Amino acid sequence: MDNPARARILQGMTKDTEILIVGGGLNGPALALALARAGHRVTVIDAMPETTRKDAGFDGRAYALALASQRLLAAIGVWSRVADHAQPILEIKVTDGHAGAGPSPFFMHFHHAEIEEGPMGFMVEDRFLRRALLDAMDDHPAITRINGRSVIAQETTDAATTVTLDDGSTLSADLLVGCDGRTSGTARRAGIRRAGWDYGQTALVCAIEHDKPHHGIAHQFFMPPGPLAILPLPGNQSSIVWSERTAMAARIHALDDAGYLAALRPRFGDFLGNIRLAGKRWTYPLNLTVATSFIADRVALVGDAAHGMHPIAGQGLNAGLRDVAALAETLTLAARRGEDIGAAPVLDRYQQWRRFDTATLVAATDAFNRLFSNDNPLLRVGRDLGMGLINAIPALRRTFVREAAGLTGDLPRLMRGRPL
Ligand SMILES: Cc1cc2nc3c(=O)[nH]c(=O)nc-3n(C[C@H](O)[C@H](O)[C@H](O)COP(=O)(O)OP(=O)(O)OC[C@H]3O[C@@H](n4cnc5c(N)ncnc54)[C@H](O)[C@@H]3O)c2cc1C
């Protein structure tokens, strides 16, 4: 028998763990914590060493976490570790704009006071969120962590799923969860195909300091080459996600800091006073990549492994955390009923919960990007009138605010602030 883990199972020995999670980025640790707190034994494998993932300069992104995602992070013991670094999002302003021409008079303005629950969400920098998730896993005895090792093969039998790591060792479990990002090897090895396309856009990402306070207002300017998001961070700082056509983005990224700021200023305007770069600059090529199924035999996909989308509405991680909450709830209920957590009917329930919601979100982010990332005068008139209309109708505004806060749809318990 050339596979020791499989041999152990066939000999009736116990599996190494209940749930194997491939990917210790953001969704993997969140899922591990949700499951471990509900009594499951979990192992998380990540290809990168922990020191790299905890490095403060690892990823320049900051995330707009919807209120529902914040509730999940609180329920799994992570929020208290990042709360001091979080900036509440109190208002969102959406404007059609042109570089140098200033914003159009048509806009949408959403205020958190239109709902009772609180701020629509919070901005948190990647370095704080990632470290909080990793530290929280360190403190949980039911979570085993394997760092600096890649999964290179996987095999599923009726009774178990087994992965092989790049050092030749193997691990077996009842269920394998792929949280391994947009190019998920877990999905590929399970025979799950992906659909999607390249947007021909690249996101230029940086943080800036500004003279005037942002008052907790997030701005989205729709420019013909792509959206520019200005997202409030604690203090007089904001996170910039600036989408441009890929060739132009490469030219802007190649400029020195002064040239970069000179390119940003006309798009940005002067409403926050003088601006300066705070830290490094980053680029992310933008594409859409959705798995055609979120499950296979004893395999489930979560987060970007299931759906990598355009950052236009800042929904990627929020959608991943919804997967986390839905899968943790599905598995925990199944285990309490005595079901096999890797069995097809259990995984079907997870897929049914998440597929429709995800398809709607992916279609909406894609459509928004197409509608706004162009200079067609007819479309411009139509979208400006549409924005003016939505802004004028309180019931529609309230629906948008609830959507931005992640409070719509069939919310899993953890996102309603309830334990599993
Ligand atoms: C510019 C930009 C701005 C964004 N802004 C927002 C926002 O404001 N709000 C929001 O909700 N979302 C946002 N997103 C989306 C968000 O960044 C992603 O949804 C999120 O990072 C996905 O996390 P993940 O854990 O699913 O995957 P990843 O973070 O990609 O983690 C995957 C992990 O798997 C590991 N791995 C891969 N293969 C293997 C293997 N074979 N063996 C072992 N380990 C492996 C990798 O090392 C990695 O650590 C943004 C995205 C971009 C590009």
The ligand as an ORCA input file, in Angstrom:
! r2SCAN-3c Opt
* xyz 0 1
  C      -7.663     45.384     -4.685
  C      -8.590     44.560     -3.874
  C      -9.367     45.152     -2.883
  C     -10.260     44.384     -2.123
  N     -11.036     44.997     -1.191
  C     -11.966     44.271     -0.514
  C     -12.850     44.899      0.434
  O     -12.808     46.113      0.669
  N     -13.769     44.133      1.087
  C     -13.880     42.790      0.827
  O     -14.769     42.137      1.397
  N     -13.030     42.152     -0.054
  C     -12.089     42.859     -0.721
  N     -11.255     42.237     -1.597
  C     -11.332     40.770     -1.765
  C     -10.483     40.030     -0.710
  O      -9.171     40.525     -0.746
  C     -10.486     38.520     -0.992
  O     -11.813     38.079     -1.144
  C      -9.813     37.746      0.142
  O      -8.493     38.167      0.345
  C      -9.814     36.238     -0.165
  O      -9.297     35.525      0.939
  P      -9.115     33.929      0.873
  O      -8.716     33.538      2.255
  O     -10.311     33.292      0.252
  O      -7.922     33.688     -0.162
  P      -6.398     34.142     -0.107
  O      -6.234     35.355      0.744
  O      -5.962     34.203     -1.537
  O      -5.640     32.956      0.652
  C      -5.333     31.738      0.028
  C      -4.246     31.044      0.858
  O      -4.112     29.707      0.360
  C      -2.748     29.351      0.406
  N      -2.543     28.248     -0.581
  C      -2.815     28.312     -1.909
  N      -2.508     27.111     -2.481
  C      -2.063     26.309     -1.490
  C      -1.596     24.957     -1.445
  N      -1.554     24.191     -2.540
  N      -1.189     24.434     -0.265
  C      -1.239     25.194      0.879
  N      -1.678     26.472      0.889
  C      -2.081     27.033     -0.276
  C      -2.005     30.638      0.066
  O      -0.677     30.614      0.571
  C      -2.883     31.694      0.752
  O      -2.418     32.029      2.040
  C     -10.359     42.987     -2.363
  C      -9.556     42.380     -3.356
  C      -8.693     43.151     -4.110
  C      -7.843     42.494     -5.186
*
